[in-house]
Amino acid sequence: MKTWVPSDSVADVLSDLPGVECAIYDGTSPMPEGIEEVEVWIPPLITVPDVPGTLARMSSLRLVQTVTAGVEPYRPHMPEGAVLCNARGVHDAGTAEWAVGAMIAVLRDFPGFVDAQRRGEWTYHHTGVLADSTVLIVGYGSIGAALERRLDGFEVEVVRVARSPREGVHGMDELPALLPQADVVVLLVPATPHTTGMVDAAFLGRMKSGAVLVNAARGGVVDTDALLAELKNGRLRAALDVTAPEPLPEGHPLWSAPGLLITPHVAGSTPASGRRMLRLMRSQLRRYLAGEELTNIITESY
């Protein structure tokens, strides 16, 4: 079974599975031969060039297993008869930990203190605090649940919002009424046509003055110009692990926007995520070989 994998480490954990023949394609090296024979493709973390063209040539493809929770580069172009699975759960710990760190960093003005340290200035002042605040999680799935577990003990109220309302979780239709109550709004929604640009001027305008927006979803979820306007007038602050565009080019106004912490899409890039990714890849391939039901299958309702 010809399988394309993104790295030696993935090839190593699959090496003893019967009949699995791995070829490494990381998107930067030359494409291996035999693309028409590829049955399973595990794409790399960074999207390869020309995903539609690559998938169109994979005439034997039966499974695409991503190493990310997001599948937007692949889902619209999946050939008939092939299954798409994501890495739900792999990046939960890292992303949730980043979100907690990001909101604390912004509330406690850590970036400002770092700048003062570099200048050699003792800039004593009171800061905000996470305690006694309301944290609104927009897109409450496995990462949202991991975030809530990590917030336990910080003395905050957690409000949950998801596309599918359920007990203890509000629906998206309730979001406009919930935004004015939140001190921190954390975005964890997937990138879909429904979420693209959802955090627009109206959304941001409903957030209370002094609130913090934390984006660990996708850059396209936020209207960059609308966010810049709120940052420049000082009404809101933000922490972004993802941006639109991405990578953020030199000279972009987000780099110099006040009240903003930017990290370069690293929330899930941790050793823990790597270990969990390898376990998932091996588990999925074993299931596939045994004809068992796969986990994390992406359906039309994703």
HUSULRA-V995215 format. One line per field, one symbol per residue. ss: DSSP state (@ for helix, = for strand, . for the rest). phi: phi as a letter, one per 40 degrees, with the letter a starting at -180 (. if undefined). burial: 1 if it has 9 or more other ideal C-beta (glycine too) atoms within 8 Angstrom, else 0. Layout:
BEGIN
ss = ???
phi = ???
burial = ???
END
This chain:
BEGIN
ss = .====..@@@@@@@......====..........@@@====.........@@@@@@@.....===......@@@@.......===......@@@@@@@@@@@@@@@@..@@@@@@@@@@..............=====...@@@@@@@@@@.....======...=..===@@@@@@@@....====...........=.@@@@@@.....====...@@@=.@@@@@@@@@....====............@@@@...===........@@@@@@@@@@@@@@@@@@@@......=.....
phi = .cbcbcacccdccbccccgcbcbcbbgbcdcccgccbccbbbccccdccfddcccccccbcbabbccbccbdcbdcbcccgbbbbbbdgcbdccccccccccccdcccgddcccccdccgbcbcacbcacdgbbbccbhcbccccccccccchcgbcbbbbacbcadgbcccccddccdccccbbbcbcccbdcccgccbccdccccccgcbcbbbcbdccbcccccdcccccgcbbabbcbbbcacccdgcccdbccgbbbbcfbdccbdcccccccccdcccccccccgccccgccbccd
burial = 01111110011011001001011111100001001001111111000100100110010111111111111101101110010111111111111111110111111111101001000000000000010011111111101111110110000101111100000011100110011001111111111100110111001100110011111111101111011111100001111111100001000001101011111000110100110111111111111110000111010000
END
